[in-house]
Amino acid sequence: MTKEFDQPVDRKGTASQKWEKYSDSDILPMWVADTDFISPPSVIKALHERIDHGIFGYTNVPTELNELVIERMQNKYDWKVHPDWIVWLPGLVCGLNLACRAVGESGDTIVSAKPIYPPFMSSPRLSDRAVTTVPLKEQDGHYILDLESLAASITPQTKLLLFCNPHNPGGAVYRKEELEALAEIIIQNDLYICSDEIHCDLILEPGLKHIPISSLNEEIASRTITLMAPSKTYNIAGLGCSFAVISDSELRKQFINVRKGIVPDVNLLGYTAAIAAYKEGDEWNQNQLDYLRENRDFLIKEINQIPGLKLNPIEATYLAWIDVSGAKLSNPAHFFEQAGIGMSPGRDFGDANYMRLNFGCTRSTLEEAVKRIKAALINELPA
């Protein structure tokens, strides 16, 4: 294992959202999706240098950052992105909300998968849109959108699909043929798609590759709002720096219009960290991925030996979607908190039979969590 990720960092007393939730109790925080790893040295160095400059005024988008994104999209995905397609945002969730407002009108319908990251459910409603959900289906442990159900759910009022690739939760990486089939449904039904691809640099399964749906062809690209960010990969979510890629000029104009006067620009330290991460952070991330793979493999092996629990393969992300239905728990979130593990309740994602566990932590923390889960469930089971 890579030693730099094995070093515990005390985050207590830092106003950490993740750690403050359970600050007064012996509960391991394994819920919200940020890691307990120190960000890449290149990011920390760049932030120090910018702070030493001493002036923190209003900041334009650095040309270098746009160039790095364009180069990255070309090298990683053979996707040619133009500078004017990129819209910088202070967070990915606001991008979801803007997409819901930019497409269609009040009263229209937005469709999303279920289970899914909670803002996919709230964003349409906050935008005065109805929301329809389509189930994921499991194929050999690979959770993907049920395209037949999606096609059947579309009505004349349906204008937008909110999509997540890699999927949160579940960790699925969509294959090219799956994306092509989805794109065909989008085009045939005159829909738009907002694709959350924030976990694109966290592919754990060897041989799999992230494919932006917008990179397939110009026709689907013209209907796509792609959302990305360095935040999950390099643990810089607190610096608030994300971006949308929108090739269609009218769609981009609508997206920009609905943010005016509401969504602020990215702060200069967010830009600084993003430049350093994209410029010099890839080797660090490869080491992180090695560490996360070992955590994942350990967790899958251990969880699947605990009666009442099941954990399918995790292709991407550092988030485990654990089926707890076999344990017959009336309130799984409370039960595991009582056992000393604070996970995300599956009900928040649309399926109360699951819990989401963040394994972006030191191995010792993960081993302690598994120990507590085992002890709690063994005591719970009848003799």
C-alpha positions as CSV (number, residue, x, y, z in Angstrom):
1,M,0.0,0.0,0.0
2,T,1.1,3.6,-0.7
3,K,2.3,5.0,2.7
4,E,1.3,8.6,2.1
5,F,-2.4,7.5,2.1
6,D,-1.9,5.4,5.2
7,Q,-1.1,8.3,7.5
8,P,-4.1,9.4,9.7
9,V,-4.9,13.1,9.7
10,D,-6.8,14.6,12.6
11,R,-9.7,16.5,11.0
12,K,-11.5,17.2,14.3
13,G,-11.8,20.9,15.1
14,T,-11.4,22.0,11.5
15,A,-15.2,22.6,10.9
16,S,-15.1,19.5,8.6
17,Q,-18.6,18.7,7.6
18,K,-17.7,15.0,7.6
19,W,-16.1,14.9,11.0
20,E,-18.2,17.5,12.9
21,K,-21.4,15.5,12.4
22,Y,-20.2,12.9,15.0
23,S,-17.8,15.1,16.9
24,D,-19.4,14.3,20.3
25,S,-19.5,10.5,19.9
26,D,-17.4,7.5,19.0
27,I,-18.8,7.2,15.5
28,L,-16.5,6.8,12.5
29,P,-17.7,9.3,9.8
30,M,-18.0,7.3,6.5
31,W,-20.8,9.2,4.9
32,V,-20.3,12.4,2.8
33,A,-18.1,11.9,-0.3
34,D,-14.7,13.5,0.6
35,T,-11.6,11.5,1.5
36,D,-9.4,11.7,4.5
37,F,-6.3,12.0,2.3
38,I,-4.1,15.0,2.2
39,S,-4.3,16.7,-1.2
40,P,-1.5,16.4,-3.7
41,P,1.8,18.2,-2.8
42,S,1.6,20.2,-6.0
43,V,-1.8,21.6,-5.0
44,I,-0.6,22.5,-1.5
45,K,2.5,24.2,-2.9
46,A,0.5,26.2,-5.4
47,L,-1.9,27.4,-2.7
48,H,1.0,28.5,-0.5
49,E,2.5,30.5,-3.3
50,R,-0.8,32.2,-4.1
51,I,-1.4,33.0,-0.5
52,D,2.1,34.4,-0.2
53,H,1.2,36.9,-2.9
54,G,-1.2,38.4,-0.4
55,I,-4.0,39.8,-2.6
56,F,-7.2,37.9,-3.0
57,G,-9.3,40.1,-5.3
58,Y,-11.9,39.3,-8.0
59,T,-10.4,36.8,-10.4
60,N,-11.0,35.9,-14.1
61,V,-10.9,32.4,-15.4
62,P,-7.2,31.7,-15.9
63,T,-6.4,31.0,-19.5
64,E,-4.0,28.2,-18.4
65,L,-6.9,26.4,-16.7
66,N,-9.0,26.3,-19.8
67,E,-6.0,25.1,-21.8
68,L,-5.4,22.3,-19.3
69,V,-9.0,21.1,-19.5
70,I,-9.0,21.2,-23.3
71,E,-5.7,19.2,-23.3
72,R,-7.0,16.8,-20.7
73,M,-10.2,16.1,-22.6
74,Q,-8.3,15.5,-25.8
75,N,-5.7,13.2,-24.3
76,K,-8.0,11.2,-22.0
77,Y,-11.1,10.9,-24.2
78,D,-10.2,12.0,-27.7
79,W,-12.8,14.7,-27.1
80,K,-12.1,18.0,-28.8
81,V,-13.5,20.8,-26.5
82,H,-13.4,24.5,-27.5
83,P,-12.6,27.2,-24.9
84,D,-16.0,28.9,-25.2
85,W,-17.8,25.6,-24.4
86,I,-16.4,25.7,-20.8
87,V,-18.5,27.4,-18.0
88,W,-16.8,27.5,-14.6
89,L,-19.0,27.0,-11.5
90,P,-18.5,27.1,-7.7
91,G,-19.8,23.5,-7.4
92,L,-21.3,20.7,-9.3
93,V,-24.6,20.6,-7.5
94,C,-25.4,24.1,-8.6
95,G,-24.7,22.9,-12.2
96,L,-27.4,20.3,-11.8
97,N,-29.8,23.0,-10.6
98,L,-28.9,25.3,-13.5
99,A,-29.4,22.5,-16.0
100,C,-32.9,21.9,-14.7
101,R,-33.7,25.6,-15.1
102,A,-32.0,25.9,-18.5
103,V,-34.0,23.2,-20.3
104,G,-37.7,23.4,-20.8
105,E,-40.2,25.4,-18.7
106,S,-42.0,25.3,-15.4
107,G,-44.1,22.2,-15.1
108,D,-42.1,20.1,-17.5
109,T,-40.7,16.7,-16.4
110,I,-37.2,15.7,-15.7
111,V,-36.2,12.0,-15.5
112,S,-33.5,10.5,-13.4
113,A,-32.2,7.1,-12.3
114,K,-33.1,5.6,-8.9
115,P,-31.2,5.1,-6.6
116,I,-29.0,8.2,-7.2
117,Y,-27.2,11.0,-5.4
118,P,-29.9,13.0,-3.6
119,P,-29.5,16.4,-5.5
120,F,-30.8,14.5,-8.6
121,M,-34.1,14.3,-6.8
122,S,-34.2,17.8,-5.3
123,S,-32.9,19.8,-8.3
124,P,-36.0,19.3,-10.5
125,R,-38.4,20.2,-7.7
126,L,-36.4,23.3,-6.8
127,S,-36.6,24.3,-10.4
128,D,-40.5,23.9,-10.5
129,R,-40.2,20.7,-12.6
130,A,-41.7,17.3,-12.0
131,V,-39.4,14.4,-11.6
132,T,-39.8,10.9,-12.9
133,T,-37.5,8.1,-11.7
134,V,-36.3,5.1,-13.7
135,P,-34.8,2.1,-11.8
136,L,-31.3,0.9,-12.2
137,K,-31.0,-2.8,-13.2
138,E,-28.3,-5.2,-12.1
139,Q,-26.3,-7.2,-14.7
140,D,-23.7,-9.4,-13.1
141,G,-23.2,-6.9,-10.3
142,H,-23.1,-4.0,-12.7
143,Y,-25.8,-1.4,-12.0
144,I,-27.0,0.4,-15.1
145,L,-29.9,2.5,-16.1
146,D,-32.9,0.4,-17.3
147,L,-33.2,1.8,-20.9
148,E,-36.5,0.0,-21.5
149,S,-38.0,1.7,-18.5
150,L,-36.5,5.0,-19.5
151,A,-38.0,4.8,-23.0
152,A,-41.4,3.9,-21.5
153,S,-41.3,6.8,-19.0
154,I,-40.9,9.5,-21.6
155,T,-43.9,11.8,-22.3
156,P,-44.4,15.0,-24.3
157,Q,-43.6,16.9,-21.1
158,T,-40.2,15.1,-20.6
159,K,-37.4,17.5,-21.5
160,L,-34.2,16.4,-19.7
161,L,-32.4,13.4,-18.3
162,L,-30.1,13.7,-15.3
163,F,-27.4,11.1,-15.7
164,C,-24.5,10.0,-13.5
165,N,-21.4,8.3,-14.9
166,P,-19.6,6.8,-13.0
167,H,-22.8,6.2,-11.0
168,N,-23.2,7.4,-7.5
169,P,-24.0,5.2,-5.7
170,G,-23.2,1.8,-7.1
171,G,-19.9,2.8,-8.9
172,A,-20.9,1.6,-12.4
173,V,-18.7,2.7,-15.3
174,Y,-20.9,2.9,-18.4
175,R,-19.6,1.0,-21.5
176,K,-19.6,2.6,-24.9
177,E,-22.4,0.4,-26.2
178,E,-24.6,1.4,-23.2
179,L,-23.9,5.1,-23.8
180,E,-24.7,4.7,-27.5
181,A,-28.0,3.1,-26.7
182,L,-28.8,5.9,-24.2
183,A,-27.8,8.6,-26.7
184,E,-30.1,7.1,-29.3
185,I,-33.1,7.3,-26.9
186,I,-32.2,11.0,-26.1
187,I,-32.0,11.9,-29.8
188,Q,-35.1,10.0,-30.9
189,N,-37.2,11.7,-28.2
190,D,-35.8,15.2,-28.6
191,L,-34.5,15.3,-25.1
192,Y,-31.4,16.9,-23.4
193,I,-29.1,15.2,-21.0
194,C,-27.1,16.6,-18.1
195,S,-24.3,14.1,-17.4
196,D,-22.6,14.3,-13.9
197,E,-19.1,12.9,-14.5
198,I,-17.4,14.1,-11.4
199,H,-16.0,10.7,-10.5
200,C,-14.4,10.2,-14.0
201,D,-10.8,10.1,-12.7
202,L,-11.7,7.5,-10.0
203,I,-11.9,4.4,-12.2
204,L,-10.9,1.4,-10.0
205,E,-11.4,-1.6,-12.3
206,P,-8.4,-2.3,-14.6
207,G,-9.4,-2.3,-18.2
208,L,-12.3,0.1,-17.8
209,K,-12.2,3.6,-19.2
210,H,-14.5,6.6,-18.6
211,I,-16.3,7.8,-21.8
212,P,-18.0,11.2,-21.7
213,I,-21.3,10.7,-23.5
214,S,-20.7,14.0,-25.2
215,S,-17.6,12.6,-26.9
216,L,-19.6,10.0,-28.8
217,N,-20.7,12.3,-31.7
218,E,-21.8,15.8,-32.4
219,E,-25.5,15.0,-32.4
220,I,-25.6,13.9,-28.8
221,A,-23.0,16.5,-27.8
222,S,-25.4,19.3,-29.0
223,R,-27.9,17.9,-26.4
224,T,-25.5,17.5,-23.5
225,I,-24.4,19.5,-20.5
226,T,-21.4,17.7,-19.1
227,L,-20.4,18.4,-15.5
228,M,-16.9,17.7,-14.2
229,A,-14.6,18.9,-11.3
230,P,-11.3,18.1,-9.8
231,S,-12.9,18.1,-6.3
232,K,-13.5,14.4,-5.6
233,T,-10.3,13.2,-7.2
234,Y,-7.9,15.6,-5.4
235,N,-9.9,16.1,-2.2
236,I,-10.4,19.9,-2.8
237,A,-14.2,20.1,-2.6
238,G,-14.0,22.8,0.0
239,L,-12.4,25.1,-2.6
240,G,-15.5,25.1,-4.8
241,C,-14.3,24.7,-8.4
242,S,-16.3,22.8,-11.1
243,F,-17.1,23.2,-14.7
244,A,-19.7,22.5,-17.4
245,V,-18.9,21.7,-21.0
246,I,-21.8,22.7,-23.3
247,S,-21.1,22.7,-27.1
248,D,-24.4,24.0,-28.3
249,S,-24.4,27.8,-28.2
250,E,-28.1,28.2,-27.5
251,L,-28.1,25.6,-24.7
252,R,-25.0,27.3,-23.2
253,K,-26.6,30.7,-23.5
254,Q,-29.6,29.4,-21.5
255,F,-27.4,27.8,-18.9
256,I,-25.4,31.1,-18.4
257,N,-28.6,33.2,-18.4
258,V,-30.2,31.3,-15.5
259,R,-27.1,31.7,-13.3
260,K,-27.0,35.5,-13.6
261,G,-27.2,37.3,-10.3
262,I,-27.5,34.0,-8.4
263,V,-24.4,31.8,-8.9
264,P,-21.1,33.5,-8.1
265,D,-17.8,33.0,-9.8
266,V,-15.2,30.5,-8.7
267,N,-12.8,31.9,-6.1
268,L,-9.1,32.4,-7.0
269,L,-7.9,29.6,-4.6
270,G,-10.3,27.2,-6.3
271,Y,-8.8,28.1,-9.7
272,T,-5.2,27.8,-8.2
273,A,-5.9,24.3,-6.9
274,A,-7.5,23.1,-10.1
275,I,-4.5,24.3,-12.2
276,A,-2.1,22.5,-9.9
277,A,-4.2,19.3,-9.8
278,Y,-4.7,19.0,-13.5
279,K,-1.1,20.1,-14.3
280,E,0.8,17.9,-11.8
281,G,-1.6,15.7,-9.9
282,D,-2.0,12.6,-12.1
283,E,0.9,10.6,-10.6
284,W,-0.5,11.3,-7.1
285,N,-3.9,10.1,-8.3
286,Q,-2.5,6.9,-9.7
287,N,-1.1,6.1,-6.2
288,Q,-4.4,7.0,-4.7
289,L,-6.2,4.7,-7.1
290,D,-3.9,1.8,-6.1
291,Y,-4.7,2.5,-2.4
292,L,-8.4,2.7,-3.1
293,R,-8.4,-0.6,-5.0
294,E,-6.8,-2.4,-2.1
295,N,-9.4,-0.8,0.3
296,R,-12.2,-1.8,-2.1
297,D,-11.0,-5.4,-2.4
298,F,-10.6,-5.7,1.3
299,L,-14.1,-4.3,1.9
300,I,-15.9,-6.5,-0.7
301,K,-14.3,-9.6,0.7
302,E,-15.1,-8.7,4.3
303,I,-18.7,-7.4,3.8
304,N,-19.7,-10.5,1.8
305,Q,-18.7,-12.7,4.7
306,I,-21.0,-10.9,7.1
307,P,-24.5,-12.5,7.3
308,G,-27.2,-10.3,6.1
309,L,-24.9,-8.0,3.9
310,K,-24.0,-8.0,0.3
311,L,-21.6,-5.8,-1.7
312,N,-21.3,-6.1,-5.5
313,P,-18.2,-5.2,-7.5
314,I,-17.3,-1.5,-7.4
315,E,-15.9,-0.2,-10.7
316,A,-15.3,3.4,-9.8
317,T,-15.5,5.9,-6.9
318,Y,-14.6,5.3,-3.3
319,L,-18.3,4.7,-2.4
320,A,-19.6,1.2,-1.5
321,W,-23.3,0.6,-2.0
322,I,-24.0,-2.1,0.6
323,D,-27.2,-4.2,0.5
324,V,-28.4,-4.6,4.1
325,S,-31.8,-6.0,3.3
326,G,-30.8,-9.5,4.5
327,A,-30.1,-8.1,8.0
328,K,-33.8,-7.2,8.5
329,L,-33.0,-3.9,10.2
330,S,-35.9,-1.6,10.9
331,N,-33.7,1.5,10.8
332,P,-30.3,0.6,9.3
333,A,-28.8,4.1,9.6
334,H,-29.6,4.3,13.4
335,F,-28.4,0.7,13.9
336,F,-25.0,1.3,12.3
337,E,-24.6,4.6,14.2
338,Q,-25.2,2.7,17.4
339,A,-22.5,0.3,16.3
340,G,-20.1,3.3,15.7
341,I,-20.2,3.7,12.0
342,G,-21.8,6.8,10.3
343,M,-22.8,5.8,6.8
344,S,-25.2,7.5,4.3
345,P,-28.7,6.1,4.6
346,G,-29.9,4.4,1.4
347,R,-33.3,6.0,1.7
348,D,-31.7,9.3,0.9
349,F,-30.7,7.9,-2.5
350,G,-34.1,6.2,-3.1
351,D,-33.6,2.7,-1.7
352,A,-33.8,2.0,2.1
353,N,-32.4,-1.5,1.6
354,Y,-28.9,-0.1,1.2
355,M,-26.3,2.0,3.0
356,R,-23.5,3.9,1.3
357,L,-20.0,3.7,2.9
358,N,-17.1,6.0,2.0
359,F,-13.9,3.9,1.9
360,G,-11.7,6.9,1.0
361,C,-9.9,6.6,4.3
362,T,-6.9,5.0,5.9
363,R,-6.9,1.2,6.0
364,S,-6.9,1.2,9.7
365,T,-10.1,3.2,9.8
366,L,-11.7,0.8,7.3
367,E,-10.6,-2.2,9.3
368,E,-12.1,-0.7,12.5
369,A,-15.4,0.0,10.6
370,V,-15.6,-3.6,9.4
371,K,-14.8,-4.9,12.9
372,R,-17.7,-2.8,14.3
373,I,-20.1,-3.9,11.6
374,K,-19.3,-7.5,12.2
375,A,-19.7,-7.2,15.9
376,A,-23.0,-5.4,15.7
377,L,-24.6,-7.8,13.3
378,I,-23.3,-11.0,15.0
379,N,-24.8,-9.7,18.2
380,E,-28.1,-8.9,16.4
381,L,-28.6,-12.3,14.8
382,P,-30.5,-14.9,16.8
383,A,-28.5,-17.8,18.3
